C-alpha cells in the first residue's frame, strides 16, 4: 500500500511539472459562438469582446491508478459588451482541448460563466471544467502531453426576455 502511495505521489509530481509547462496555446479561432434565441431568451452580442489569454490541462485528484482531468481557460474582456440593465443573464460554452492537428482530444460543456456575465473591459475570468473523472493515469498523461491548443467553443450569453 505504501509503495502504491509513493508511486502515485511521484507520478503526480511529474505530471504537475509537465503540465505547468504544457505549451497549450489558444486555437485558431480561439473562441467560437453559439446561439440560443427563443421565446424566453435573447442572445447578447459578445463577438470580439473576449480573448483567450492562456489555457491548460492538468491531472487532478489522483486516486490509485485513476485520476481526474481538468481544463482551464483564462479569458480577458477586451471590449465591454452592451449589457442590458436589470436583466437575468445566462451563459454557456464548451472547452475543447486539441492536438497539434487541431483534432479535439477532449471537451466539456459548462454553464459556469458567472465571471464573464456583466464583465467590463480589462476584467479577467477563469473557467475550469472537469474533462473526465476516473481517467486511467497513463492515458491522462498521454493526453496532457498531446494537448497543444485550447478553444472556448459555442460561447453564448443571453438575457431573459420573458418569464
C-alpha positions as CSV (number, residue, x, y, z in Angstrom):
1,X,0.0,0.0,0.0
2,X,2.8,2.4,0.9
3,X,4.5,1.6,-2.5
4,X,1.4,2.5,-4.4
5,X,1.0,5.7,-2.5
6,X,4.6,6.7,-3.1
7,X,4.3,5.7,-6.8
8,X,1.2,7.8,-7.1
9,X,2.8,10.8,-5.4
10,X,5.9,10.7,-7.7
11,X,3.7,10.3,-10.8
12,X,1.5,13.3,-9.7
13,X,4.5,15.5,-9.1
14,X,5.9,14.5,-12.6
15,X,2.5,15.3,-14.2
16,X,2.2,18.6,-12.4
17,X,5.6,19.6,-13.5
18,X,4.9,18.6,-17.1
19,X,1.5,20.3,-17.2
20,X,2.9,23.6,-15.8
21,X,5.0,24.0,-19.0
22,X,2.5,22.3,-21.2
23,X,2.7,24.9,-24.0
24,X,-1.0,24.9,-24.6
25,X,-1.9,27.9,-26.8
26,X,-5.2,29.4,-27.9
27,X,-6.6,27.6,-31.0
28,X,-7.4,29.4,-34.2
29,X,-10.2,30.5,-33.8
30,X,-9.8,30.7,-30.0
31,X,-13.5,31.4,-29.5
32,X,-16.5,30.3,-31.5
33,X,-20.1,31.5,-30.8
34,X,-23.4,29.7,-30.5
35,X,-27.0,30.9,-30.4
36,X,-29.9,30.2,-28.2
37,X,-32.6,32.7,-29.2
38,X,-36.1,31.5,-28.3
39,X,-39.3,32.9,-26.7
40,X,-37.7,33.4,-23.3
41,X,-34.1,34.2,-24.0
42,X,-32.3,36.6,-26.5
43,X,-28.6,36.4,-27.3
44,X,-26.3,39.3,-26.4
45,X,-23.7,40.1,-29.0
46,X,-20.4,39.3,-27.3
47,X,-18.4,38.8,-30.5
48,X,-14.9,40.4,-30.4
49,X,-15.4,41.2,-26.7
50,X,-13.1,38.5,-25.3
51,X,-9.7,36.9,-25.9
52,X,-8.2,33.8,-24.5
53,X,-5.0,34.7,-22.7
54,X,-4.0,31.2,-21.7
55,X,-5.1,27.7,-21.1
56,X,-4.0,24.4,-19.6
57,X,-4.8,20.8,-18.9
58,X,-3.9,19.2,-15.7
59,X,-4.3,15.9,-13.8
60,X,-6.2,16.4,-10.5
61,X,-7.4,14.1,-7.7
62,X,-5.2,11.1,-8.2
63,X,-6.7,8.1,-6.6
64,X,-4.7,4.9,-7.1
65,X,-4.2,4.3,-10.8
66,X,-7.1,6.6,-11.7
67,X,-7.3,10.4,-11.8
68,X,-9.5,13.3,-12.9
69,X,-8.5,15.6,-15.8
70,X,-9.3,19.3,-15.7
71,X,-9.0,22.1,-18.3
72,X,-8.7,25.8,-17.6
73,X,-9.1,28.8,-19.8
74,X,-8.2,32.4,-18.8
75,X,-10.2,35.0,-20.7
76,X,-9.8,38.8,-20.8
77,X,-12.6,41.2,-21.6
78,X,-11.1,43.4,-24.3
79,X,-14.4,45.3,-25.1
80,X,-17.3,45.7,-22.7
81,X,-20.4,44.0,-24.2
82,X,-23.6,46.0,-24.4
83,X,-25.1,44.5,-21.2
84,X,-28.8,45.0,-20.7
85,X,-29.7,46.7,-17.4
86,X,-31.7,44.7,-14.8
87,X,-32.0,41.6,-16.9
88,X,-31.3,38.0,-15.8
89,X,-28.2,36.7,-17.7
90,X,-27.2,33.2,-18.5
91,X,-24.2,31.8,-20.4
92,X,-22.7,28.6,-21.6
93,X,-19.8,27.3,-23.6
94,X,-17.7,24.2,-24.3
95,X,-13.9,24.0,-23.6
96,X,-12.2,21.9,-26.2
97,X,-8.6,20.6,-25.9
98,X,-7.0,20.0,-29.3
99,X,-3.9,18.2,-30.5
100,X,-1.2,19.6,-33.0
101,X,-3.5,18.7,-35.9
102,X,-6.5,20.6,-34.4
103,X,-8.4,17.4,-33.6
104,X,-10.4,17.6,-30.4
105,X,-8.9,15.3,-27.8
106,X,-11.5,16.1,-25.0
107,X,-14.2,18.6,-24.5
108,X,-16.7,19.5,-21.8
109,X,-19.7,21.8,-21.7
110,X,-20.2,24.3,-18.9
111,X,-22.9,26.8,-17.7
112,X,-20.5,28.3,-15.1
113,X,-19.6,31.6,-16.8
114,X,-20.6,33.9,-13.9
115,X,-17.2,35.7,-14.2
116,X,-18.0,36.7,-17.8
117,X,-21.5,37.9,-17.1
118,X,-21.5,41.7,-16.8
119,X,-17.7,41.8,-17.2
120,X,-16.1,45.1,-18.1
121,X,-13.2,45.9,-20.3
122,X,-10.0,44.7,-18.6
123,X,-11.7,42.1,-16.4
124,X,-10.1,38.6,-16.4
125,X,-12.1,35.4,-15.9
126,X,-11.0,31.9,-15.4
127,X,-13.2,28.9,-16.4
128,X,-12.3,25.4,-15.2
129,X,-14.1,22.2,-16.2
130,X,-13.6,18.6,-15.2
131,X,-13.0,16.9,-18.6
132,X,-13.1,13.4,-17.2
133,X,-13.3,11.5,-13.9
134,X,-11.7,8.2,-13.1
135,X,-9.4,8.5,-16.1
136,X,-6.5,6.0,-16.4
137,X,-3.4,7.9,-15.2
138,X,-1.3,6.7,-18.2
139,X,-4.0,7.8,-20.7
140,X,-4.3,11.2,-18.9
141,X,-0.5,11.7,-19.0
142,X,-0.6,11.0,-22.8
143,X,-3.5,13.4,-23.3
144,X,-1.7,16.2,-21.3
145,X,1.4,15.6,-23.5
146,X,-0.6,15.7,-26.8
147,X,-2.6,18.8,-25.8
148,X,-1.4,21.8,-27.9
149,X,-4.4,24.1,-28.2
150,X,-7.5,25.1,-26.3
151,X,-10.7,26.7,-27.5
152,X,-13.8,28.2,-26.0
153,X,-16.5,26.8,-28.3
154,X,-20.2,27.8,-28.8
155,X,-19.9,30.7,-26.3
156,X,-23.4,32.1,-25.8
157,X,-24.5,34.7,-23.3
158,X,-28.2,35.6,-23.3
159,X,-30.7,37.8,-21.5
160,X,-34.1,36.7,-20.1
161,X,-36.9,38.5,-22.0
162,X,-39.9,36.6,-20.7
163,X,-40.9,34.6,-17.6
